[in-house]
Amino acid sequence: MCGIVGYIGKRDVAPLLLEGLQRLEYRGYDSAGIVVTSPKAAGLKMVKAKGRVRDLEAKVPARFKGTTGIAHTRWATHGAPSDVNAHPHMDADNKVAVVHNGIIDNAAELRRKLEADGVEFLSETDTEVLVHLIARAQAGSLEDKVRETLRVIEGTYGIAVMHADFPDRIVVARNGSPVVLGIGEKEMFVASDIAALVTHTRQIVTLDDGEMATLTADDFRTYTTEGTRTTSEPTTVEWEAASYDMGGHDTYMHKEIHEQAEAVDRVLRGRIDDRFSTVHLGGLNLDAREARLIRRVKILGCGTSYHAGMIGAQMIEELARIPADAEPASEFRYRNAVVDPDTLYVAVSQSGETYDVLAAVQELKRKGARVLGIVNVVGSAIAREADGGMYVHAGPEVCVVSTKCFTNTTVAFALLALHLGRTRDLSVRDGKRIIEGLRKLPAQISEVMKQEEEIKQLAAEYAEARSMLFIGRVRGYPVAREASLKLKEVSYIHAEAYPASELKHGPLALIEPALPTVAIVPDDDLLEKNRAAMEEIKARSGQILAVAHQAQEKADHTILVPKNEDELDPILMGIPLQLLAYHTALALGRDIDKPRNLAKSVTVE
């Protein structure tokens, strides 16, 4: 969740690191810090600040020169945001500096031992334990000092380490939190996300868990925490620096909502097979015989990815007639689930690094399960761990709340459902029908965007609400779940999603004029059931905003969405509610791209 960036070479390092932190700020933004040195410098120089990267930048003195450095933007886990708790952390002699993403599970025990030995801690963080252990390590080289320290560490980490006695190198290590190397010409970079690297290089190496690396200005080498050399060939990332710019929009969220038509076109491109009314998904590594042996599909994700999985499970059941369900990965990995050899497991993560999802994948692999990954980031940990999968090709998503990645993930599930369905019993006619529906999506998304001004006016009305209820039935329920989450995340208005069929079993007690209800009302075989739910709400003086394919008499307001195939309608129906959440947050003056208490990639438990 925190952002790490480092550089070693010949350039003035501070401006490079500050620029990298700006690009990583969506990963954490309650404090930031920077350490620099150079081969001719006497020791390490550090500046830290509570607040945003701009607050750090204001504190960095004009003469803060160096050619090697590491920097960090924090999302607090141990200790409240403060100058002292900000990373990097240094030892009492100012010789060792560490930045860290992750959680050290045995930090309290190690801290007690170090304090008993006379070590004085300055911060409340778990990371400071690493600093003192490295500083006190008896091994000779910096690599060995770090390795000696990691042997006693329990937990997750992505770390970068500098030492005043070894100014010609940065040592990094990974276990559960991403670390990416950037390969330049007579210069090397390290970061927790390629966003910090693409301005300078598109040649990257992604470390695996249990792997370390040493960076010098001229070269890099990778090896295990046990010291065995590993072979890591650089790969070229497809995203360019311009992909991370706002492109004339006021916020990344607004830009990314408006990129969805183009993004959906990308996820479809080259995958549709008109001849057989199916799709090409070679990355699944799943042949037709294996696909026909699948008896159940279990989808695992967290947050927005979990909601995309709920939509995906419904499409798989409808099109492939395979029992399917979605579950939060954070729950699955702790409940000692029965792992069935006939079940296909699908792990969903925008970043491909979400720790709870990754841990579930690793446990499933240990038990011999077949696991597919649906991710946005090429070469990410889940992509590498899985037996096969799909990239959703949404492009970089910088806003903390997910919009275009959610939509592209649901489209990817439609492709998977179509593939499994055509392998089994889905007819050519139905396959063609779904393909035609998929091809309509980009234009229909653009149609929804034309209603933004009307949605903005509605948002101004609903921004006064202290709480909102979202309801949907069967296909509409996951849409309600995701729309409720979006409103909570970005506007801080309390929102709850409930199956429309469950209203009379308790939630009707909440209905009153001050509690608006957003109803998802697709024009399908449950239309009259959904209208009956709205009747119940209106009978109790509730205010209703409907998202529907036709005007709803019982609704106070209706947002109209273009009709697609019944199975694909959920993909479209959530998009106007992204705009509603956005404009509600805008009306309330929220920090839209960086909501309080949240970070983009959740790489800790």
DRENNU-549079 format. One line per 4 residues: number of its first residue (from 0); their letters; for each residue z, x, y of C-alpha. Coordinates in pm, 1 decimal. Example, Ala and Ser with C-alpha at 12.3 -4.5 7.8 and 13.67 -1.06 7.14 Angstrom:
2
0> as> 780.0 1230.0 -450.0; 714.0 1367.0 -106.0
REM end
This chain:
605
0> mcgi> 0.0 0.0 0.0; 63.0 288.0 237.1; -226.9 489.7 373.4; -261.6 863.0 304.9
4> vgyi> -516.0 1098.7 458.1; -538.6 1477.9 451.4; -782.0 1753.7 552.8; -828.0 2126.1 504.1
8> gkrd> -1113.1 2319.9 663.6; -1205.1 2471.7 997.3; -1201.2 2171.2 1230.6; -917.4 2065.1 1459.0
12> vapl> -727.1 1847.7 1215.2; -519.9 1607.8 1428.8; -811.1 1395.7 1562.3; -956.3 1370.9 1210.1
16> lleg> -626.9 1253.1 1064.1; -562.7 1001.4 1341.0; -910.9 858.5 1294.5; -848.4 833.3 919.1
20> lqrl> -517.4 656.4 977.5; -689.1 401.6 1201.6; -926.7 319.6 916.8; -637.2 294.1 669.4
24> eyrg> -400.6 95.3 886.3; -469.3 -224.6 692.3; -282.4 -59.4 401.6; 41.5 -43.3 602.2
28> ydsa> 127.7 -51.5 968.4; 499.1 -34.3 1043.1; 515.1 340.5 1114.4; 298.0 651.4 1095.5
32> givv> 320.6 1028.0 1104.3; 126.8 1354.5 1088.2; 193.9 1717.7 987.7; -41.6 2006.5 1067.3
36> tspk> -61.1 2380.9 1015.8; -316.7 2660.3 990.3; -333.4 2998.6 815.7; -224.7 3170.1 1140.3
40> aagl> 46.0 2917.1 1233.7; 415.7 2979.2 1199.2; 527.8 2685.2 987.2; 453.9 2314.2 996.9
44> kmvk> 441.1 2086.6 1301.4; 523.1 1717.2 1268.9; 510.1 1401.0 1482.5; 621.7 1054.7 1363.5
48> akgr> 650.5 713.5 1528.4; 764.0 363.7 1444.9; 486.8 109.8 1501.1; 111.0 132.3 1483.1
52> vrdl> -115.0 437.1 1467.0; -177.7 399.1 1840.3; 196.2 456.9 1896.3; 174.8 778.9 1695.3
56> eakv> -136.5 887.5 1883.4; 47.4 845.7 2214.7; 319.4 1083.0 2092.8; 93.8 1361.6 1962.4
60> parf> 98.0 1642.6 2222.9; -223.9 1786.4 2361.8; -154.2 2126.3 2203.8; -106.5 2007.5 1846.3
64> kgtt> -356.8 2234.7 1681.5; -415.7 2308.6 1315.8; -687.0 2319.3 1053.0; -483.4 2170.3 766.6
68> giah> -283.0 1850.3 772.7; -161.5 1535.2 604.2; -85.4 1198.5 760.6; 48.5 860.3 659.9
72> trwa> 66.2 499.3 773.9; 354.2 313.4 612.3; 433.8 -23.6 459.6; 812.0 -18.3 418.6
76> thga> 972.8 -36.2 74.3; 1285.5 182.9 104.6; 1439.9 170.5 451.2; 1346.0 -32.0 756.3
80> psdv> 1058.9 82.3 981.3; 1180.0 363.7 1207.4; 1080.9 707.8 1333.2; 1312.9 867.9 1077.0
84> nahp> 1187.7 665.0 779.5; 823.8 726.3 870.1; 624.7 974.0 658.5; 564.5 1266.6 630.6
88> hmda> 909.3 1381.7 523.7; 1019.8 1745.0 548.9; 1304.5 1953.2 413.0; 1579.9 2104.8 630.3
92> dnkv> 1388.9 2434.4 664.8; 1066.4 2258.0 772.6; 874.9 2431.4 494.6; 773.6 2138.3 270.6
96> avvh> 601.1 1817.9 386.2; 518.7 1519.2 164.2; 338.9 1187.7 212.0; 383.3 932.4 -62.9
100> ngii> 248.9 594.0 -168.1; 443.8 420.0 -445.6; 804.5 378.0 -553.8; 1031.2 634.3 -720.7
104> dnaa> 1234.7 422.1 -963.4; 1507.1 681.2 -1023.9; 1536.1 784.5 -657.7; 1898.4 668.0 -624.3
108> elrr> 2011.2 876.4 -922.3; 1822.4 1186.7 -802.2; 1956.3 1139.3 -450.8; 2316.4 1136.0 -576.6
112> klea> 2259.3 1459.6 -768.6; 2101.6 1632.1 -468.9; 2378.5 1516.4 -234.7; 2635.3 1651.4 -482.8
116> dgve> 2456.3 1986.6 -450.8; 2493.6 1977.1 -73.3; 2154.8 1837.2 28.5; 2170.8 1627.2 345.0
120> flse> 1930.5 1334.4 362.4; 1793.0 1214.5 694.5; 1606.4 899.4 586.5; 1664.9 596.5 364.4
124> tdte> 1338.1 651.7 178.2; 1282.2 733.9 -186.3; 1014.2 982.4 -78.0; 1263.0 1227.5 71.1
128> vlvh> 1386.4 1297.5 -281.5; 1045.6 1450.4 -359.3; 1065.8 1680.1 -57.7; 1401.0 1829.2 -152.5
132> liar> 1310.6 1865.7 -519.0; 990.8 2054.1 -432.1; 1175.1 2271.7 -179.9; 1440.0 2364.8 -439.6
136> aqag> 1196.7 2413.3 -732.3; 1219.7 2758.8 -888.5; 854.9 2780.8 -994.3; 635.4 3030.2 -810.9
140> sled> 318.6 2852.3 -697.3; 304.5 2528.6 -498.9; 125.8 2365.1 -791.3; 408.7 2463.1 -1026.0
144> kvre> 674.1 2346.0 -778.2; 510.4 2004.5 -760.1; 463.8 1991.9 -1136.0; 829.6 2083.9 -1193.1
148> tlrv> 933.9 1801.8 -959.7; 710.7 1539.7 -1117.2; 868.5 1603.6 -1458.0; 1192.4 1439.5 -1339.2
152> iegt> 1027.3 1156.0 -1144.1; 1009.2 802.4 -1280.8; 790.4 550.5 -1102.5; 459.6 537.5 -920.5
156> ygia> 316.2 783.2 -673.8; 15.0 903.9 -490.3; 131.0 1214.9 -303.1; -3.2 1495.5 -87.1
160> vmha> 208.1 1807.7 -36.2; 194.5 2096.4 212.4; 412.4 2409.5 211.8; 451.3 2663.1 492.8
164> dfpd> 438.3 2947.0 239.7; 103.5 2820.1 107.2; -91.2 2725.1 422.3; -426.7 2760.2 247.1
168> rivv> -390.4 2452.5 26.3; -289.5 2090.1 -16.7; -162.5 1977.0 -357.4; -201.1 1612.1 -454.6
172> arng> -101.2 1402.6 -755.2; -145.6 1049.2 -880.7; 44.8 811.4 -1105.7; -22.0 443.9 -1038.9
176> spvv> -122.2 480.2 -672.4; -478.0 576.1 -572.8; -575.5 927.9 -465.7; -936.7 1004.4 -372.8
180> lgig> -1079.3 1347.0 -286.2; -1364.5 1384.3 -38.2; -1594.5 1681.1 -93.1; -1739.8 1835.9 223.1
184> ekem> -1917.6 2155.0 324.7; -1648.0 2423.9 356.8; -1392.9 2144.8 402.8; -1204.7 1902.4 179.1
188> fvas> -1043.8 1565.2 235.9; -792.7 1350.2 52.0; -705.6 984.1 104.8; -565.2 678.0 -64.8
192> diaa> -885.8 487.2 13.3; -1247.2 588.2 68.3; -1236.5 407.3 404.8; -1081.9 722.3 552.9
196> lvth> -1352.3 945.9 406.7; -1692.3 781.7 455.1; -1728.5 898.7 815.9; -1730.1 1257.6 690.1
200> trqi> -1852.5 1254.1 329.8; -1976.5 1015.7 63.8; -1909.8 1261.4 -220.0; -1580.8 1161.6 -379.3
204> vtld> -1364.3 1235.1 -681.5; -1109.6 974.0 -791.2; -801.8 1108.2 -968.3; -673.5 944.5 -1284.5
208> dgem> -307.8 872.8 -1353.7; -131.2 1190.5 -1460.8; -382.4 1406.5 -1274.6; -327.9 1656.4 -992.0
212> atlt> -559.3 1851.2 -764.3; -549.1 2154.4 -538.0; -762.9 2144.7 -224.2; -866.3 2454.8 -33.3
216> addf> -1125.3 2476.5 243.1; -1387.8 2608.6 0.9; -1317.0 2423.4 -321.5; -1105.1 2187.3 -527.2
220> rtyt> -980.0 2188.8 -881.7; -823.5 1914.0 -1087.9; -576.7 1936.8 -1375.2; -312.6 1731.8 -1556.5
224> tegt> 53.3 1733.9 -1463.4; 95.8 1954.9 -1770.8; -143.8 2211.4 -1622.9; -454.5 2154.6 -1838.5
228> rtts> -776.9 2179.3 -1637.5; -982.7 1860.2 -1611.0; -1349.6 1818.8 -1527.0; -1418.7 1590.1 -1231.8
232> eptt> -1772.5 1553.0 -1104.4; -1819.5 1403.6 -755.5; -1987.3 1064.1 -728.8; -2166.2 912.7 -429.1
236> vewe> -2010.1 600.9 -275.9; -2247.8 324.6 -167.1; -2054.0 215.1 142.1; -2128.4 375.3 477.7
240> aasy> -1907.2 427.1 781.0; -2082.3 143.9 967.6; -1954.8 -97.5 701.6; -1604.1 -48.7 841.9
244> dmgg> -1694.5 -134.3 1203.1; -1626.1 -478.1 1351.4; -1992.8 -532.2 1433.8; -1932.0 -723.6 1755.6
248> hdty> -1661.5 -952.9 1618.2; -1311.4 -967.7 1765.5; -1142.8 -922.5 1428.0; -1234.2 -799.6 1081.2
252> mhke> -1136.3 -1135.4 933.1; -1392.6 -1314.8 1150.4; -1658.3 -1057.8 1064.2; -1586.7 -1080.1 691.9
256> iheq> -1593.3 -1461.4 687.2; -1935.8 -1447.4 851.2; -2061.7 -1182.2 604.9; -2021.5 -1413.6 306.5
260> aeav> -2377.1 -1546.1 286.2; -2513.0 -1191.9 269.9; -2236.7 -1080.2 33.9; -2307.7 -1363.2 -211.4
264> drvl> -2675.7 -1271.1 -205.5; -2574.4 -914.6 -305.9; -2365.0 -1021.3 -603.3; -2656.5 -1230.8 -732.8
268> rgri> -2928.5 -974.7 -666.1; -3094.0 -836.7 -979.6; -2871.0 -1032.3 -1216.2; -3060.4 -1360.0 -1265.2
272> ddrf> -3293.0 -1394.4 -1564.2; -3524.3 -1691.1 -1499.2; -3712.8 -1648.1 -1825.0; -3411.5 -1739.2 -2038.3
276> stvh> -3213.2 -1928.8 -1769.9; -2929.2 -1680.2 -1792.3; -2807.2 -1360.6 -1623.0; -2813.3 -986.2 -1691.4
280> lggl> -2460.7 -843.2 -1701.6; -2510.6 -513.7 -1881.3; -2185.5 -373.3 -1746.7; -1986.0 -611.2 -1967.1
284> nlda> -2060.1 -392.1 -2271.3; -2044.9 -714.9 -2471.1; -2335.5 -804.1 -2699.8; -2428.3 -1157.4 -2804.7
288> rear> -2257.6 -1131.6 -3143.7; -1931.5 -1018.3 -2983.5; -1956.7 -1288.4 -2717.0; -1987.3 -1558.9 -2982.4
292> lirr> -1669.2 -1438.4 -3152.2; -1456.9 -1498.3 -2841.1; -1213.4 -1783.4 -2899.9; -1021.2 -1774.8 -2571.8
296> vkil> -1045.7 -1615.6 -2225.9; -734.2 -1507.1 -2036.5; -777.5 -1409.8 -1669.2; -517.8 -1194.5 -1492.0
300> gcgt> -488.8 -1137.8 -1118.1; -247.0 -1151.8 -826.3; -257.3 -1363.2 -511.6; -611.8 -1445.5 -405.0
304> syha> -753.0 -1280.8 -719.2; -537.2 -1509.8 -932.0; -677.0 -1813.5 -748.8; -1032.1 -1686.6 -803.9
308> gmig> -937.1 -1654.4 -1170.5; -823.0 -2018.4 -1177.6; -1167.3 -2125.3 -1053.7; -1327.3 -1884.8 -1302.0
312> aqmi> -1129.5 -2027.1 -1594.2; -1250.2 -2378.7 -1512.7; -1612.8 -2265.3 -1493.5; -1584.7 -2079.7 -1825.6
316> eela> -1440.6 -2388.4 -1994.9; -1704.7 -2617.7 -1845.5; -2010.2 -2399.2 -1901.3; -1918.1 -2195.0 -2209.7
320> ripa> -1676.5 -2442.3 -2371.9; -1429.3 -2163.9 -2442.8; -1059.8 -2234.5 -2375.7; -970.5 -2033.6 -2063.9
324> daep> -678.6 -2000.7 -1829.0; -556.0 -1775.9 -1547.8; -210.8 -1625.7 -1507.7; -45.6 -1400.2 -1250.3
328> asef> -65.7 -1047.2 -1387.7; 280.2 -978.1 -1249.4; 423.4 -1243.2 -1485.5; 202.7 -1169.5 -1785.4
332> ryrn> 301.9 -804.1 -1809.3; 671.8 -889.8 -1838.4; 673.1 -1185.3 -2076.7; 584.7 -1008.7 -2402.1
336> avvd> 270.1 -1217.2 -2443.9; 96.1 -1255.9 -2778.3; -220.3 -1045.1 -2766.2; -490.4 -1210.0 -2974.6
340> pdtl> -787.6 -1001.2 -3100.1; -1017.4 -1302.7 -3048.4; -921.2 -1333.7 -2680.3; -1125.8 -1178.2 -2402.3
344> yvav> -902.0 -1059.6 -2117.6; -1041.6 -1038.7 -1764.7; -856.1 -836.5 -1500.3; -934.0 -927.8 -1137.8
348> sqsg> -856.0 -709.2 -836.2; -1039.7 -660.2 -507.4; -923.9 -299.1 -474.4; -928.0 -226.0 -845.4
352> etyd> -590.5 -58.7 -791.2; -345.3 -353.5 -781.6; -50.5 -211.5 -971.9; 59.6 -525.7 -1158.2
356> vlaa> -296.5 -588.0 -1276.9; -347.8 -223.5 -1373.3; -20.5 -218.3 -1568.4; -123.8 -535.6 -1754.0
360> vqel> -460.9 -377.6 -1839.1; -293.0 -64.8 -1972.0; -55.4 -270.3 -2189.4; -343.2 -479.0 -2323.1
364> krkg> -544.1 -167.0 -2404.2; -243.9 -20.7 -2583.5; -236.2 -330.9 -2802.6; -607.1 -313.0 -2882.4
368> arvl> -733.5 -597.4 -2664.9; -1081.5 -611.6 -2512.7; -1049.0 -611.3 -2133.7; -1315.0 -670.6 -1869.1
372> givn> -1262.1 -585.0 -1502.7; -1393.5 -779.6 -1204.4; -1340.8 -555.9 -899.9; -1500.6 -466.3 -568.2
376> vvgs> -1442.3 -89.7 -558.8; -1664.8 130.9 -772.9; -1473.9 391.0 -971.7; -1134.3 227.1 -911.5
380> aiar> -858.4 254.2 -1170.1; -912.3 -87.7 -1329.0; -1287.8 -28.1 -1344.6; -1222.8 296.0 -1532.4
384> eadg> -957.8 153.1 -1766.1; -1151.7 -159.9 -1866.7; -1399.2 -178.8 -2155.8; -1661.3 -317.8 -1919.7
388> gmyv> -1694.4 -556.3 -1629.2; -1864.7 -651.1 -1306.1; -1859.2 -522.4 -952.3; -1858.8 -805.1 -698.3
392> hagp> -2048.6 -606.3 -429.8; -1872.4 -773.9 -136.5; -1872.4 -452.7 64.7; -1561.7 -313.1 236.3
396> evcv> -1299.4 -573.0 323.3; -1064.9 -440.7 591.7; -866.9 -749.5 694.8; -546.2 -775.9 493.0
400> vstk> -623.4 -1135.7 392.8; -917.8 -1163.6 156.9; -1214.6 -1389.0 232.0; -1550.9 -1250.5 124.6
404> cftn> -1404.6 -1075.0 -180.6; -1253.0 -1404.8 -293.6; -1586.7 -1583.4 -258.2; -1783.5 -1308.2 -432.0
408> ttva> -1530.3 -1298.7 -713.9; -1572.8 -1671.0 -775.3; -1950.1 -1620.9 -783.0; -1903.1 -1334.7 -1030.7
412> fall> -1705.1 -1572.6 -1251.6; -1989.4 -1823.2 -1230.2; -2224.1 -1552.4 -1357.8; -1984.7 -1465.9 -1639.7
416> alhl> -1945.4 -1833.1 -1732.7; -2322.8 -1879.7 -1734.6; -2370.1 -1567.9 -1947.4; -2111.4 -1679.0 -2204.5
420> grtr> -2243.4 -2034.9 -2197.7; -2605.6 -1936.8 -2263.0; -2491.0 -1705.2 -2542.2; -2329.2 -2007.9 -2702.7
424> dlsv> -2424.8 -2373.7 -2652.3; -2526.0 -2418.3 -2288.3; -2879.9 -2559.6 -2278.0; -3176.3 -2401.6 -2101.4
428> rdgk> -3181.9 -2703.6 -1872.4; -2818.0 -2656.7 -1768.6; -2866.4 -2283.0 -1733.4; -3156.9 -2346.1 -1495.4
432> riie> -2947.7 -2601.5 -1304.6; -2666.6 -2350.7 -1247.5; -2909.6 -2076.8 -1143.8; -3066.9 -2307.5 -887.1
436> glrk> -2720.1 -2388.0 -759.0; -2627.1 -2020.4 -731.6; -2942.4 -1948.9 -534.0; -2854.1 -2222.7 -285.1
440> lpaq> -2513.5 -2073.0 -205.5; -2607.9 -1822.2 70.6; -2794.7 -2084.7 274.7; -2518.6 -2339.5 221.5
444> isev> -2254.8 -2090.0 335.9; -2458.4 -2037.3 652.2; -2458.5 -2416.8 699.9; -2079.3 -2422.4 684.3
448> mkqe> -2061.9 -2148.7 949.4; -2248.6 -2373.7 1195.2; -1941.4 -2599.3 1204.0; -1712.5 -2325.8 1333.9
452> eeik> -1669.2 -2475.0 1681.2; -1562.4 -2812.0 1537.9; -1323.3 -2638.9 1296.5; -1180.4 -2438.4 1585.9
456> qlaa> -1101.7 -2762.9 1770.4; -932.3 -2904.4 1460.4; -728.6 -2585.1 1423.8; -594.9 -2627.9 1778.6
460> eyae> -456.9 -2968.4 1674.8; -307.5 -2855.4 1345.8; -156.0 -2538.0 1492.8; 133.6 -2754.4 1614.5
464> arsm> 237.4 -2833.9 1257.0; 545.2 -2664.9 1113.8; 427.2 -2722.3 757.1; 113.0 -2843.7 577.6
468> lfig> 41.0 -2985.6 233.8; -281.6 -2899.3 47.0; -392.8 -3116.6 -244.1; -679.7 -3108.0 -490.0
472> rvrg> -756.4 -3233.0 -836.1; -896.0 -3022.5 -1125.1; -1179.1 -2829.1 -949.8; -1017.6 -2887.4 -612.3
476> ypva> -668.7 -2766.7 -702.5; -741.4 -2389.3 -706.5; -922.3 -2436.1 -374.2; -608.1 -2600.0 -235.0
480> reas> -397.7 -2310.5 -368.8; -613.0 -2047.5 -202.0; -643.3 -2240.7 127.3; -266.2 -2282.3 137.9
484> lklk> -219.9 -1909.2 83.3; -469.8 -1823.0 359.0; -287.7 -2040.8 612.4; 50.6 -1890.9 519.4
488> evsy> -72.5 -1533.3 526.5; -246.4 -1534.4 860.0; -78.3 -1808.5 1069.9; 279.6 -1800.2 925.8
492> ihae> 278.9 -2179.4 899.9; 454.1 -2290.6 583.6; 206.5 -2447.1 343.2; 228.2 -2579.6 -9.2
496> aypa> -45.1 -2668.6 -256.6; -3.0 -2941.1 -516.1; -226.8 -3118.0 -767.1; -327.0 -3448.2 -610.9
500> selk> -239.9 -3620.5 -938.4; 121.8 -3503.8 -902.7; 187.5 -3659.9 -561.6; 372.0 -3960.8 -701.5
504> hgpl> 592.5 -3732.4 -912.1; 785.1 -3594.4 -616.2; 583.6 -3456.4 -321.6; 530.4 -3803.8 -170.4
508> alie> 888.8 -3771.8 -45.2; 760.4 -3514.3 204.4; 493.0 -3734.0 359.8; 548.6 -3826.3 724.5
512> palp> 338.4 -3811.2 1043.1; 459.3 -3458.0 1117.9; 329.9 -3319.2 783.9; -52.5 -3298.2 778.3
516> tvai> -224.8 -3301.9 440.7; -547.7 -3116.6 365.4; -729.2 -3292.4 81.6; -1006.6 -3128.1 -122.1
520> vpdd> -1241.9 -3415.1 -210.0; -1556.5 -3308.8 -397.3; -1816.5 -3571.3 -474.0; -1770.5 -3559.1 -850.8
524> dlle> -1635.1 -3783.8 -1126.5; -1286.8 -3770.3 -972.1; -1392.2 -3889.6 -626.0; -1220.9 -4228.5 -656.7
528> knra> -903.7 -4067.0 -793.9; -892.3 -3838.9 -489.3; -948.0 -4133.3 -258.4; -656.6 -4311.5 -423.4
532> amee> -434.7 -4011.6 -346.4; -537.2 -4030.5 18.0; -453.0 -4405.0 15.9; -100.7 -4315.9 -96.7
536> ikar> -64.1 -4069.8 190.8; -202.0 -4307.2 456.0; 30.6 -4584.8 332.8; 317.1 -4352.3 432.6
540> sgqi> 171.9 -4266.8 776.3; 53.4 -3922.6 672.7; -219.6 -3741.2 865.3; -515.8 -3625.2 652.3
544> lava> -785.4 -3361.0 696.3; -1043.0 -3396.3 418.8; -1285.6 -3128.7 302.5; -1557.6 -3332.0 138.6
548> hqaq> -1926.7 -3387.2 73.8; -1927.4 -3717.9 260.5; -1714.6 -3876.3 532.5; -1383.3 -4010.9 402.6
552> ekad> -1266.2 -4339.0 548.4; -897.0 -4270.7 493.5; -906.4 -3924.5 650.4; -823.2 -3864.7 1016.8
556> htil> -1075.7 -3579.7 1015.9; -1339.7 -3467.9 764.9; -1504.8 -3128.3 734.4; -1836.4 -3181.6 556.1
560> vpkn> -1951.6 -2924.1 301.2; -2301.9 -2909.4 146.3; -2317.3 -3043.3 -209.2; -2401.7 -2803.1 -490.5
564> edel> -2362.8 -2843.7 -865.4; -2023.6 -2989.2 -960.3; -1917.2 -2664.9 -1132.7; -2005.9 -2453.7 -826.6
568> dpil> -1863.9 -2680.8 -555.2; -1525.5 -2499.4 -542.9; -1701.7 -2182.4 -426.0; -1814.1 -2356.7 -106.2
572> mgip> -1520.2 -2584.4 -37.7; -1277.0 -2306.7 43.5; -1494.0 -2145.4 311.8; -1429.0 -2393.0 597.7
576> lqll> -1058.1 -2359.6 521.7; -1083.2 -1984.2 578.4; -1214.3 -2068.8 925.4; -934.1 -2322.5 973.4
580> ayht> -670.8 -2059.2 886.3; -840.2 -1806.0 1113.6; -859.8 -2031.9 1418.5; -508.2 -2167.2 1361.6
584> alal> -376.8 -1810.1 1366.1; -588.2 -1734.4 1672.7; -445.5 -2037.4 1854.9; -94.2 -1914.8 1771.7
588> grdi> -165.0 -1559.8 1888.8; -106.4 -1398.0 1548.7; -208.2 -1043.8 1456.0; -489.7 -1168.4 1235.7
592> dkpr> -608.4 -850.9 1064.3; -256.4 -719.8 1005.5; -17.5 -1005.6 928.3; 351.4 -925.9 933.6
596> nlak> 512.6 -796.8 612.5; 179.1 -769.3 426.6; -50.9 -486.9 324.0; -400.7 -489.5 177.7
600> svtv> -376.2 -312.4 -156.7; -51.4 -380.7 -339.8; -10.8 -63.0 -541.6; 362.9 -100.9 -602.3
604> e> 556.2 -370.4 -790.1
REM end
